[in-house]
Amino acid sequence: MEYKKQLENNKVCISYVKIMPQEEIGLHYDEYPQVVIALSGGILTRLEANGSQTQVEFPTNTPVFRPAETPDKMHKTLNATSAPIELTIIQLK
């Protein structure tokens, strides 16, 4: 996974993420609410700690709001598609 922090201060953290086909992001939770804008959109598979899966769509050039989570919402994220997915993630602290 390519990850570049572009700006961070006490209000926001803006990052660029590129997730390659079949690449998985390890166990984590999203501590802050965030707005995600796909530069190259797609569907990510969210692999919940309890074994369930959810499909999360990030349409190209369309902002998507994602609420903050608590540690009991640990999950992995998988790009199960055949194309890279590129995102700008704006975390609202």
Beta strands, then each sheet from edge to edge (+ up, - down):
strand 1: 2-8
strand 2: 12-19
strand 3: 24-28
strand 4: 34-40
strand 5: 42-48
strand 6: 53-58
strand 7: 63-66
strand 8: 75-78
strand 9: 85-92
sheet 1: 1+ 2- 9+ 4- 7+
sheet 2: 3+ 8- 5+ 6-
end
